[in-house]
């Protein structure tokens, strides 16, 4: 066998490499010789950003065709799809432009409808479409949100930072520590009462066991015919008397069923039955309302960083329904309440009129609030008297009411800006919550202030428990 020269070997190796490279290129690029098989469908999108010719067309994640062409038609993107033979698509199909991940390829997804509709044919149009998600717009919005978060964190750092902020936070932490110590002491003081309750339950269970044993002994004696009841039950004449009594009861029940007598008319008349049903329904509704009626007592203290004062709130919340409540509140405002008095003095010689305006500020004035509130899902709307002036507010609830964002607006005076307040409440444990926010943040008199504080809240059931413990002691 003749040996191949090195040139021939190199040529054969290059030829084989070219064949492999061509095959891989056709596989990766999905290149096909000749005319592609399938049928065409047309779809119009408001935007086909990111979609390119020869992009994949998928149904349930499986490729069923390719994008044949993209053109502008009547201010919309007309996309021509080439669908493979054997793929049946109903007229209720929906087309959408999707992206694989944030930076993946863009493709067309066909979502088949649940109904059995007539099939689309070559040249038909897909009517139902879904708007594409604009990744650039989404990234811009995320960037704006990040900037807003950065501004808020900078504002909070500026408000809390410094020696003054550290001292204020230390005061709040010390107050919370004292409050926790007081609650712990209360629990320890009632520990003996709890032990006594458990001991009483143990004694009660023992007494109940003794009663059950005694009843069993009495039953055994009755079955044996011992005692008065045993003789009464086991004698034959007693059974005959019982049979006679049962017969009499049967005659009475027959008369009642026939509507005879007062009881028979009362039972068989529809109007009487209807009145009884209405009465029972009213009683049931009243009892249900009583079950949903709840009362809450709340105290909250807010430390104002700018004025270095504490603003206190004592609230009574009356809740007749789950979605409605009334709020009565007494507010101890360290800013006080300013009263303006205008006095006019008329002089005869020379004739003139002088006007004297006096402003009197009452320090640490007590104010009151009386509001009515209505809840719609996670949003609560309030309105009425807010700190002795007309106003309104709204609350939005998160995490089963453990986190609440609130906004209040009141004191709408034409000579100054209204009083606006933003507040956040967070309840880490039951009965206790933390609060913080910005009070009177558009004030034109320099009364705006960041605040932070804490509060304690008890329901009517908690108050009953506390009062019962006091009575026991």
LUMMILO-907098 format. One record per residue (C-alpha): residue in three letters; chain; x, y, z. Coordinates in steps of 0.05 Angstrom, whole numbers, always signed. Layout:
BEGIN
@type ala mol A X X Y Y Z Z
...
! end
This chain:
BEGIN
@type unk mol A X +0 Y +0 Z +0
@type unk mol A X +30 Y +67 Z -21
@type unk mol A X +45 Y +116 Z +35
@type unk mol A X +10 Y +183 Z +35
@type unk mol A X +54 Y +243 Z +31
@type unk mol A X +52 Y +295 Z +86
@type unk mol A X +17 Y +345 Z +39
@type unk mol A X -39 Y +296 Z +26
@type unk mol A X -48 Y +281 Z +100
@type unk mol A X -52 Y +356 Z +116
@type unk mol A X -102 Y +366 Z +60
@type unk mol A X -146 Y +310 Z +86
@type unk mol A X -143 Y +338 Z +157
@type unk mol A X -162 Y +408 Z +132
@type unk mol A X -220 Y +380 Z +91
@type unk mol A X -247 Y +342 Z +151
@type unk mol A X -241 Y +404 Z +195
@type unk mol A X -279 Y +446 Z +143
@type unk mol A X -335 Y +394 Z +141
@type unk mol A X -341 Y +393 Z +217
@type unk mol A X -340 Y +469 Z +221
@type unk mol A X -394 Y +475 Z +168
@type unk mol A X -437 Y +424 Z +203
@type unk mol A X -431 Y +460 Z +271
@type unk mol A X -446 Y +527 Z +238
@type unk mol A X -511 Y +499 Z +209
@type unk mol A X -530 Y +467 Z +276
@type unk mol A X -517 Y +530 Z +317
@type unk mol A X -548 Y +578 Z +267
@type unk mol A X -605 Y +529 Z +251
@type unk mol A X -590 Y +538 Z +177
@type unk mol A X -631 Y +497 Z +129
@type unk mol A X -623 Y +485 Z +55
@type unk mol A X -679 Y +499 Z +10
@type unk mol A X -746 Y +531 Z +29
@type unk mol A X -767 Y +529 Z +101
@type unk mol A X -830 Y +489 Z +113
@type unk mol A X -890 Y +515 Z +152
@type unk mol A X -944 Y +568 Z +148
@type unk mol A X -942 Y +643 Z +164
@type unk mol A X -981 Y +681 Z +217
@type unk mol A X -982 Y +756 Z +227
@type unk mol A X -985 Y +794 Z +294
@type unk mol A X -983 Y +868 Z +310
@type unk mol A X -946 Y +894 Z +373
@type unk mol A X -944 Y +964 Z +401
@type unk mol A X -870 Y +954 Z +410
@type unk mol A X -822 Y +899 Z +386
@type unk mol A X -761 Y +927 Z +421
@type unk mol A X -706 Y +875 Z +426
@type unk mol A X -740 Y +826 Z +378
@type unk mol A X -698 Y +807 Z +318
@type unk mol A X -709 Y +768 Z +255
@type unk mol A X -702 Y +692 Z +261
@type unk mol A X -719 Y +697 Z +336
@type unk mol A X -752 Y +636 Z +367
@type unk mol A X -827 Y +626 Z +372
@type unk mol A X -846 Y +582 Z +432
@type unk mol A X -908 Y +549 Z +461
@type unk mol A X -901 Y +526 Z +534
@type unk mol A X -825 Y +533 Z +528
@type unk mol A X -821 Y +489 Z +465
@type unk mol A X -797 Y +521 Z +400
@type unk mol A X -850 Y +516 Z +345
@type unk mol A X -826 Y +567 Z +294
@type unk mol A X -784 Y +628 Z +278
@type unk mol A X -794 Y +703 Z +266
@type unk mol A X -792 Y +711 Z +191
@type unk mol A X -797 Y +787 Z +185
@type unk mol A X -809 Y +851 Z +225
@type unk mol A X -837 Y +914 Z +192
@type unk mol A X -872 Y +979 Z +210
@type unk mol A X -945 Y +980 Z +192
@type unk mol A X -995 Y +1033 Z +214
@type unk mol A X -950 Y +1057 Z +271
@type unk mol A X -944 Y +987 Z +298
@type unk mol A X -893 Y +931 Z +292
@type unk mol A X -918 Y +878 Z +244
@type unk mol A X -884 Y +812 Z +260
@type unk mol A X -889 Y +753 Z +211
@type unk mol A X -883 Y +685 Z +244
@type unk mol A X -864 Y +621 Z +208
@type unk mol A X -897 Y +563 Z +245
@type unk mol A X -876 Y +491 Z +232
@type unk mol A X -923 Y +441 Z +198
@type unk mol A X -965 Y +400 Z +246
@type unk mol A X -970 Y +456 Z +299
@type unk mol A X -1044 Y +471 Z +309
@type unk mol A X -1061 Y +540 Z +338
@type unk mol A X -1131 Y +563 Z +355
@type unk mol A X -1159 Y +632 Z +342
@type unk mol A X -1162 Y +647 Z +417
@type unk mol A X -1085 Y +645 Z +422
@type unk mol A X -1049 Y +704 Z +454
@type unk mol A X -980 Y +729 Z +431
@type unk mol A X -929 Y +763 Z +475
@type unk mol A X -857 Y +787 Z +469
@type unk mol A X -815 Y +756 Z +525
@type unk mol A X -742 Y +759 Z +547
@type unk mol A X -702 Y +702 Z +577
@type unk mol A X -680 Y +735 Z +642
@type unk mol A X -657 Y +807 Z +647
@type unk mol A X -605 Y +804 Z +591
@type unk mol A X -627 Y +741 Z +553
@type unk mol A X -652 Y +732 Z +482
@type unk mol A X -719 Y +761 Z +463
@type unk mol A X -771 Y +713 Z +433
@type unk mol A X -845 Y +708 Z +417
@type unk mol A X -888 Y +666 Z +463
@type unk mol A X -955 Y +639 Z +441
@type unk mol A X -1005 Y +625 Z +497
@type unk mol A X -1060 Y +577 Z +476
@type unk mol A X -1130 Y +588 Z +502
@type unk mol A X -1171 Y +537 Z +541
@type unk mol A X -1229 Y +536 Z +491
@type unk mol A X -1231 Y +494 Z +428
@type unk mol A X -1234 Y +548 Z +374
@type unk mol A X -1225 Y +542 Z +299
@type unk mol A X -1152 Y +536 Z +277
@type unk mol A X -1112 Y +591 Z +246
@type unk mol A X -1090 Y +582 Z +174
@type unk mol A X -1032 Y +609 Z +134
@type unk mol A X -1035 Y +685 Z +127
@type unk mol A X -1083 Y +695 Z +186
@type unk mol A X -1072 Y +747 Z +240
@type unk mol A X -1065 Y +735 Z +315
@type unk mol A X -1111 Y +787 Z +347
@type unk mol A X -1097 Y +780 Z +421
@type unk mol A X -1030 Y +807 Z +445
@type unk mol A X -995 Y +825 Z +510
@type unk mol A X -952 Y +886 Z +519
@type unk mol A X -878 Y +873 Z +525
@type unk mol A X -839 Y +891 Z +587
@type unk mol A X -791 Y +949 Z +574
@type unk mol A X -727 Y +929 Z +610
@type unk mol A X -695 Y +997 Z +602
@type unk mol A X -756 Y +1032 Z +634
@type unk mol A X -755 Y +981 Z +690
@type unk mol A X -681 Y +993 Z +704
@type unk mol A X -693 Y +1069 Z +703
@type unk mol A X -750 Y +1062 Z +753
@type unk mol A X -706 Y +1019 Z +798
@type unk mol A X -651 Y +1071 Z +794
@type unk mol A X -700 Y +1126 Z +814
@type unk mol A X -725 Y +1084 Z +873
@type unk mol A X -653 Y +1073 Z +895
@type unk mol A X -641 Y +1148 Z +894
@type unk mol A X -704 Y +1161 Z +935
@type unk mol A X -683 Y +1108 Z +986
@type unk mol A X -614 Y +1140 Z +990
@type unk mol A X -645 Y +1209 Z +1003
@type unk mol A X -690 Y +1181 Z +1058
@type unk mol A X -631 Y +1144 Z +1091
@type unk mol A X -589 Y +1208 Z +1087
@type unk mol A X -646 Y +1249 Z +1120
@type unk mol A X -654 Y +1198 Z +1176
@type unk mol A X -578 Y +1196 Z +1187
@type unk mol A X -576 Y +1272 Z +1191
@type unk mol A X -635 Y +1274 Z +1239
@type unk mol A X -609 Y +1220 Z +1287
@type unk mol A X -535 Y +1231 Z +1280
@type unk mol A X -494 Y +1276 Z +1326
@type unk mol A X -488 Y +1280 Z +1401
@type unk mol A X -559 Y +1308 Z +1408
@type unk mol A X -590 Y +1250 Z +1369
@type unk mol A X -549 Y +1200 Z +1410
@type unk mol A X -573 Y +1229 Z +1475
@type unk mol A X -645 Y +1227 Z +1451
@type unk mol A X -640 Y +1155 Z +1429
@type unk mol A X -607 Y +1137 Z +1496
@type unk mol A X -666 Y +1169 Z +1533
@type unk mol A X -715 Y +1129 Z +1492
@type unk mol A X -677 Y +1064 Z +1503
@type unk mol A X -674 Y +1077 Z +1578
@type unk mol A X -749 Y +1090 Z +1580
@type unk mol A X -762 Y +1025 Z +1542
@type unk mol A X -716 Y +987 Z +1590
@type unk mol A X -754 Y +1015 Z +1651
@type unk mol A X -821 Y +997 Z +1618
@type unk mol A X -797 Y +926 Z +1605
@type unk mol A X -772 Y +919 Z +1676
@type unk mol A X -840 Y +942 Z +1703
@type unk mol A X -877 Y +891 Z +1659
@type unk mol A X -830 Y +836 Z +1681
@type unk mol A X -842 Y +855 Z +1754
@type unk mol A X -917 Y +852 Z +1743
@type unk mol A X -913 Y +782 Z +1714
@type unk mol A X -870 Y +759 Z +1772
@type unk mol A X -918 Y +789 Z +1823
@type unk mol A X -976 Y +750 Z +1791
@type unk mol A X -936 Y +685 Z +1789
@type unk mol A X -965 Y +662 Z +1856
@type unk mol A X -1036 Y +675 Z +1831
@type unk mol A X -1024 Y +631 Z +1771
@type unk mol A X -998 Y +575 Z +1815
@type unk mol A X -1060 Y +581 Z +1859
@type unk mol A X -1105 Y +577 Z +1797
@type unk mol A X -1070 Y +513 Z +1775
@type unk mol A X -1077 Y +483 Z +1845
@type unk mol A X -1152 Y +500 Z +1845
@type unk mol A X -1161 Y +465 Z +1778
@type unk mol A X -1125 Y +404 Z +1805
@type unk mol A X -1171 Y +401 Z +1866
@type unk mol A X -1232 Y +411 Z +1821
@type unk mol A X -1212 Y +352 Z +1777
@type unk mol A X -1204 Y +308 Z +1839
@type unk mol A X -1272 Y +328 Z +1866
@type unk mol A X -1303 Y +314 Z +1798
@type unk mol A X -1271 Y +245 Z +1797
@type unk mol A X -1301 Y +231 Z +1866
@type unk mol A X -1370 Y +253 Z +1842
@type unk mol A X -1366 Y +206 Z +1782
@type unk mol A X -1348 Y +148 Z +1827
@type unk mol A X -1407 Y +165 Z +1873
@type unk mol A X -1455 Y +167 Z +1813
@type unk mol A X -1430 Y +99 Z +1790
@type unk mol A X -1444 Y +70 Z +1860
@type unk mol A X -1514 Y +100 Z +1861
@type unk mol A X -1528 Y +71 Z +1792
@type unk mol A X -1506 Y +3 Z +1814
@type unk mol A X -1552 Y +6 Z +1875
@type unk mol A X -1611 Y +28 Z +1831
@type unk mol A X -1599 Y -31 Z +1784
@type unk mol A X -1599 Y -79 Z +1844
@type unk mol A X -1665 Y -50 Z +1869
@type unk mol A X -1635 Y -20 Z +1931
@type unk mol A X -1662 Y +45 Z +1960
@type unk mol A X -1725 Y +83 Z +1943
@type unk mol A X -1707 Y +97 Z +1870
@type unk mol A X -1684 Y +25 Z +1860
@type unk mol A X -1750 Y -3 Z +1886
@type unk mol A X -1789 Y +47 Z +1845
@type unk mol A X -1753 Y +27 Z +1781
@type unk mol A X -1755 Y -48 Z +1791
@type unk mol A X -1829 Y -56 Z +1813
@type unk mol A X -1879 Y -79 Z +1761
@type unk mol A X -1933 Y -29 Z +1782
@type unk mol A X -1884 Y +27 Z +1772
@type unk mol A X -1874 Y +6 Z +1700
@type unk mol A X -1949 Y +4 Z +1689
@type unk mol A X -1956 Y +74 Z +1716
@type unk mol A X -1900 Y +98 Z +1671
@type unk mol A X -1936 Y +66 Z +1611
@type unk mol A X -2000 Y +102 Z +1630
@type unk mol A X -1962 Y +168 Z +1636
@type unk mol A X -1930 Y +156 Z +1568
@type unk mol A X -1999 Y +142 Z +1538
@type unk mol A X -2026 Y +207 Z +1566
@type unk mol A X -1966 Y +245 Z +1537
@type unk mol A X -1979 Y +213 Z +1470
@type unk mol A X -2052 Y +236 Z +1471
@type unk mol A X -2030 Y +307 Z +1488
@type unk mol A X -1978 Y +306 Z +1431
@type unk mol A X -2032 Y +283 Z +1382
@type unk mol A X -2077 Y +340 Z +1402
@type unk mol A X -2019 Y +389 Z +1394
@type unk mol A X -2005 Y +362 Z +1324
@type unk mol A X -2078 Y +371 Z +1305
@type unk mol A X -2076 Y +443 Z +1328
@type unk mol A X -2123 Y +433 Z +1387
@type unk mol A X -2115 Y +474 Z +1449
@type unk mol A X -2073 Y +536 Z +1462
@type unk mol A X -2006 Y +501 Z +1453
@type unk mol A X -2030 Y +467 Z +1390
@type unk mol A X -2051 Y +533 Z +1358
@type unk mol A X -1986 Y +565 Z +1381
@type unk mol A X -1944 Y +510 Z +1348
@type unk mol A X -1983 Y +500 Z +1284
@type unk mol A X -1998 Y +573 Z +1264
@type unk mol A X -1948 Y +599 Z +1213
@type unk mol A X -1952 Y +670 Z +1238
@type unk mol A X -1932 Y +649 Z +1308
@type unk mol A X -1874 Y +608 Z +1282
@type unk mol A X -1852 Y +667 Z +1239
@type unk mol A X -1854 Y +715 Z +1298
@type unk mol A X -1812 Y +667 Z +1340
@type unk mol A X -1761 Y +659 Z +1283
@type unk mol A X -1756 Y +735 Z +1275
@type unk mol A X -1746 Y +744 Z +1350
@type unk mol A X -1692 Y +691 Z +1353
@type unk mol A X -1658 Y +721 Z +1291
@type unk mol A X -1658 Y +790 Z +1324
@type unk mol A X -1629 Y +761 Z +1388
@type unk mol A X -1575 Y +724 Z +1348
@type unk mol A X -1557 Y +788 Z +1310
@type unk mol A X -1552 Y +827 Z +1375
@type unk mol A X -1506 Y +774 Z +1406
@type unk mol A X -1462 Y +774 Z +1344
@type unk mol A X -1456 Y +850 Z +1349
@type unk mol A X -1437 Y +844 Z +1422
@type unk mol A X -1382 Y +794 Z +1403
@type unk mol A X -1352 Y +841 Z +1351
@type unk mol A X -1356 Y +903 Z +1396
@type unk mol A X -1286 Y +919 Z +1424
@type unk mol A X -1253 Y +976 Z +1461
@type unk mol A X -1180 Y +997 Z +1463
@type unk mol A X -1141 Y +1044 Z +1509
@type unk mol A X -1076 Y +1072 Z +1483
@type unk mol A X -1021 Y +1117 Z +1509
@type unk mol A X -966 Y +1144 Z +1463
@type unk mol A X -907 Y +1191 Z +1475
@type unk mol A X -870 Y +1226 Z +1419
@type unk mol A X -802 Y +1259 Z +1430
@type unk mol A X -795 Y +1321 Z +1385
@type unk mol A X -721 Y +1328 Z +1367
@type unk mol A X -725 Y +1402 Z +1347
@type unk mol A X -760 Y +1428 Z +1409
@type unk mol A X -733 Y +1373 Z +1456
@type unk mol A X -803 Y +1363 Z +1484
@type unk mol A X -850 Y +1303 Z +1492
@type unk mol A X -919 Y +1305 Z +1461
@type unk mol A X -967 Y +1256 Z +1494
@type unk mol A X -1031 Y +1223 Z +1469
@type unk mol A X -1084 Y +1186 Z +1510
@type unk mol A X -1134 Y +1151 Z +1464
@type unk mol A X -1199 Y +1112 Z +1471
@type unk mol A X -1218 Y +1071 Z +1410
@type unk mol A X -1289 Y +1044 Z +1406
@type unk mol A X -1297 Y +992 Z +1351
@type unk mol A X -1369 Y +966 Z +1340
@type unk mol A X -1349 Y +930 Z +1276
@type unk mol A X -1286 Y +902 Z +1245
@type unk mol A X -1285 Y +956 Z +1191
@type unk mol A X -1309 Y +1015 Z +1232
@type unk mol A X -1288 Y +1051 Z +1296
@type unk mol A X -1293 Y +1116 Z +1335
@type unk mol A X -1230 Y +1150 Z +1363
@type unk mol A X -1231 Y +1197 Z +1424
@type unk mol A X -1164 Y +1228 Z +1442
@type unk mol A X -1133 Y +1277 Z +1491
@type unk mol A X -1067 Y +1309 Z +1468
@type unk mol A X -1016 Y +1344 Z +1512
@type unk mol A X -981 Y +1391 Z +1462
@type unk mol A X -918 Y +1425 Z +1488
@type unk mol A X -923 Y +1476 Z +1432
@type unk mol A X -985 Y +1503 Z +1466
@type unk mol A X -1045 Y +1537 Z +1435
@type unk mol A X -1042 Y +1608 Z +1409
@type unk mol A X -1103 Y +1653 Z +1417
@type unk mol A X -1107 Y +1719 Z +1379
@type unk mol A X -1149 Y +1776 Z +1407
@type unk mol A X -1164 Y +1840 Z +1368
@type unk mol A X -1186 Y +1903 Z +1405
@type unk mol A X -1208 Y +1969 Z +1372
@type unk mol A X -1203 Y +2034 Z +1412
@type unk mol A X -1237 Y +2098 Z +1386
@type unk mol A X -1211 Y +2166 Z +1409
@type unk mol A X -1254 Y +2230 Z +1404
@type unk mol A X -1199 Y +2282 Z +1398
@type unk mol A X -1171 Y +2277 Z +1348
@type unk mol A X -1221 Y +2226 Z +1319
@type unk mol A X -1183 Y +2162 Z +1306
@type unk mol A X -1189 Y +2087 Z +1314
@type unk mol A X -1132 Y +2044 Z +1339
@type unk mol A X -1130 Y +1968 Z +1332
@type unk mol A X -1091 Y +1927 Z +1382
@type unk mol A X -1076 Y +1854 Z +1365
@type unk mol A X -1055 Y +1809 Z +1423
@type unk mol A X -1030 Y +1738 Z +1416
@type unk mol A X -1032 Y +1694 Z +1477
@type unk mol A X -998 Y +1625 Z +1476
@type unk mol A X -1019 Y +1574 Z +1527
@type unk mol A X -960 Y +1528 Z +1542
@type unk mol A X -972 Y +1453 Z +1546
@type unk mol A X -1044 Y +1461 Z +1524
@type unk mol A X -1092 Y +1402 Z +1524
@type unk mol A X -1125 Y +1388 Z +1458
@type unk mol A X -1176 Y +1336 Z +1439
@type unk mol A X -1194 Y +1295 Z +1378
@type unk mol A X -1258 Y +1260 Z +1359
@type unk mol A X -1255 Y +1220 Z +1294
@type unk mol A X -1296 Y +1168 Z +1257
@type unk mol A X -1258 Y +1116 Z +1216
@type unk mol A X -1277 Y +1066 Z +1161
@type unk mol A X -1231 Y +1011 Z +1136
@type unk mol A X -1228 Y +985 Z +1065
@type unk mol A X -1184 Y +922 Z +1062
@type unk mol A X -1114 Y +950 Z +1083
@type unk mol A X -1133 Y +1024 Z +1078
@type unk mol A X -1168 Y +1063 Z +1134
@type unk mol A X -1199 Y +1132 Z +1124
@type unk mol A X -1210 Y +1178 Z +1183
@type unk mol A X -1243 Y +1246 Z +1192
@type unk mol A X -1270 Y +1293 Z +1245
@type unk mol A X -1237 Y +1337 Z +1298
@type unk mol A X -1161 Y +1329 Z +1300
@type unk mol A X -1125 Y +1366 Z +1358
@type unk mol A X -1184 Y +1414 Z +1368
@type unk mol A X -1189 Y +1431 Z +1293
@type unk mol A X -1222 Y +1400 Z +1233
@type unk mol A X -1181 Y +1349 Z +1195
@type unk mol A X -1175 Y +1281 Z +1164
@type unk mol A X -1125 Y +1224 Z +1160
@type unk mol A X -1110 Y +1157 Z +1128
@type unk mol A X -1074 Y +1093 Z +1150
@type unk mol A X -1045 Y +1037 Z +1109
@type unk mol A X -1033 Y +969 Z +1142
@type unk mol A X -979 Y +917 Z +1129
@type unk mol A X -961 Y +849 Z +1158
@type unk mol A X -1027 Y +837 Z +1193
@type unk mol A X -1029 Y +908 Z +1222
@type unk mol A X -960 Y +903 Z +1254
@type unk mol A X -933 Y +959 Z +1209
@type unk mol A X -977 Y +1021 Z +1196
@type unk mol A X -962 Y +1083 Z +1154
@type unk mol A X -1006 Y +1143 Z +1173
@type unk mol A X -1018 Y +1213 Z +1146
@type unk mol A X -1057 Y +1269 Z +1181
@type unk mol A X -1078 Y +1337 Z +1156
@type unk mol A X -1113 Y +1389 Z +1201
@type unk mol A X -1113 Y +1462 Z +1225
@type unk mol A X -1131 Y +1491 Z +1156
@type unk mol A X -1119 Y +1565 Z +1173
@type unk mol A X -1119 Y +1615 Z +1116
@type unk mol A X -1062 Y +1655 Z +1148
@type unk mol A X -1013 Y +1596 Z +1153
@type unk mol A X -998 Y +1529 Z +1123
@type unk mol A X -1040 Y +1469 Z +1147
@type unk mol A X -1011 Y +1421 Z +1198
@type unk mol A X -987 Y +1358 Z +1161
@type unk mol A X -959 Y +1297 Z +1197
@type unk mol A X -929 Y +1232 Z +1172
@type unk mol A X -922 Y +1175 Z +1222
@type unk mol A X -900 Y +1102 Z +1222
@type unk mol A X -919 Y +1050 Z +1275
@type unk mol A X -886 Y +982 Z +1285
@type unk mol A X -908 Y +930 Z +1337
@type unk mol A X -850 Y +883 Z +1354
@type unk mol A X -890 Y +850 Z +1410
@type unk mol A X -962 Y +851 Z +1434
@type unk mol A X -986 Y +914 Z +1471
@type unk mol A X -921 Y +953 Z +1455
@type unk mol A X -904 Y +991 Z +1391
@type unk mol A X -852 Y +1040 Z +1366
@type unk mol A X -868 Y +1103 Z +1326
@type unk mol A X -831 Y +1155 Z +1286
@type unk mol A X -841 Y +1207 Z +1232
@type unk mol A X -843 Y +1280 Z +1213
@type unk mol A X -892 Y +1329 Z +1247
@type unk mol A X -917 Y +1394 Z +1215
@type unk mol A X -866 Y +1386 Z +1159
@type unk mol A X -892 Y +1445 Z +1117
@type unk mol A X -897 Y +1494 Z +1175
@type unk mol A X -881 Y +1567 Z +1158
@type unk mol A X -871 Y +1584 Z +1232
@type unk mol A X -812 Y +1537 Z +1245
@type unk mol A X -852 Y +1484 Z +1282
@type unk mol A X -830 Y +1425 Z +1238
@type unk mol A X -796 Y +1369 Z +1275
@type unk mol A X -774 Y +1296 Z +1268
@type unk mol A X -800 Y +1253 Z +1325
@type unk mol A X -791 Y +1184 Z +1354
@type unk mol A X -829 Y +1150 Z +1409
@type unk mol A X -865 Y +1090 Z +1437
@type unk mol A X -934 Y +1070 Z +1460
@type unk mol A X -973 Y +1018 Z +1498
@type unk mol A X -1042 Y +992 Z +1478
@type unk mol A X -1093 Y +949 Z +1517
@type unk mol A X -1159 Y +920 Z +1494
@type unk mol A X -1222 Y +909 Z +1536
@type unk mol A X -1202 Y +836 Z +1547
@type unk mol A X -1134 Y +857 Z +1572
@type unk mol A X -1166 Y +908 Z +1620
@type unk mol A X -1213 Y +854 Z +1646
@type unk mol A X -1153 Y +809 Z +1660
@type unk mol A X -1115 Y +864 Z +1696
@type unk mol A X -1175 Y +884 Z +1738
@type unk mol A X -1189 Y +812 Z +1757
@type unk mol A X -1116 Y +804 Z +1780
@type unk mol A X -1122 Y +867 Z +1822
@type unk mol A X -1186 Y +840 Z +1855
@type unk mol A X -1152 Y +773 Z +1869
@type unk mol A X -1095 Y +808 Z +1904
! end
